[in-house]
Amino acid sequence: MRVVFAAAPAVGHLNPMLSLARAFAESGDDVTVATAPELSARAEAAGVRAVPAGPNLDVWWAELARRAGGTPGGGLPIDRILPYFIPRLFAEIGTLQMVDDLVRCARGADLVVFETFAFAGPLAAAVAGIPAVHHLLGPPPPLEAMQLAGDAVSPLWRKWQLEPRPYAGVYAGITLTICPAALGTTDLPVDVEVRQLKPVVLDAVAGETVPPWLRELADRPNVYMTLGTVTNTDRSVFAAVLDGLSGEPINVIITVGPENDPGELGRLPDNAHAERYIPQSLLLPSCSAVISHAGSGTMLATLRAGLPHLMIPQGADQYINATICVRAGVAARLLPDEVTAANIRDRVRAMLRGGPMQQKAALVRDEIKAMPEPASTAAWLRQRVRASSN
């Protein structure tokens, strides 16, 4: 069977799908990942072929800034972030950027698997006349934002002489969710077919390892802090973490993102270390707690590791993720006006003392272990595709 995976041009959009893509490839299927050129090496390091589908993300942002006449989304309240960016950046601009390449890739394929924000995926599958499967990256976005996305891409559907589908076709077929049921995420259309898929942290490419100093740290709890690879430019958050945890009997491990310089954090406390990037799949097994931006990838990696989590959302879907995790009892949250050194210190001390949050995180970790593996999910999808073609 020939399977095409479609991902918007960001590491956090590609990584969650690589385990399923590799499962198909390891079973002998012909697998292609269609994404931005700068992500091709990461896909191929996972053992699957990559082809370009549109330009890199900076081109998308530049076009949005041109249309906005300034900084896109500046000053938006928290609850309007996704309804603004999903239809404008990912649906309208992103689909236009990706669809021609993706249609060429989908012709002759048997299945398209697309992540939530790759709206060209369901359109290309419809043009090619093949099934499409939706792969969630975390909790589903608000239905309002997905309805607006459907409106935004409807002219492109008509351009390809197709009747536009609700929610841009995202929920027209099977939806794979990598969120454990304990999170209670339910913002989905009532008639959508949902199947669980175990989240697998597949972020270490060939040759990547942990820095040597990690093996030489003092024998005390490791606390990992990240703001991800996109919304990671607010140095005041890093500063508050360093100030709050300086002198604590812990090891503070910070990653600032591949595009940032750890040196910009200034002189670090004796108990802190900073790098651009460390694969979480290699780092989290040695950690006792996590501080993050509440991005879906870090959220699920932390849940899979069974660790307590302090979430400091910075944008995108991170406020939703933080709300869901706090409600499920597996995380604490600090909103922008609550981010102080004292608050961070108090939350980390509470996390390391144990208690209900650690207990619930362990229960969710066990639930994730029981979710369907990528190999069994690939086999199930293969059977569904074959049955539908008969």
Secondary structure, DSSP 8 states (H G I E B T S, - for coil): -EEEEE--SSHHHHHHHHHHHHHHHHTT-EEEEEE-GGGHHHHHHTT-EEEE-S--HHHHHHHHHHHHTSSTTTT--GGGHHHHHIIIIIIIIHHHHHHHHHHHHHTT-SEEEEETT-THHHHHHHHHT--EEEE-SSS---HHHHHHHHHHHHHHHHHTT----GGGGTTSSEEEE-S-GGG----S-TT-EEEE---------TT----GGGGG--SS-EEEEE--SSS---HHHHHHHHHHHTTSSSEEEEE--TTS-GGGG-S--TTEEEES---HHHHGGG-SEEEE---HHHHHHHHHHT--EEE---STTHHHHHHHHHHHTSEEE--GGG--HHHHHHHHHHHHT-SHHHHHHHHHHHHHHTS--HHHHHHHHHHHHHHHH-
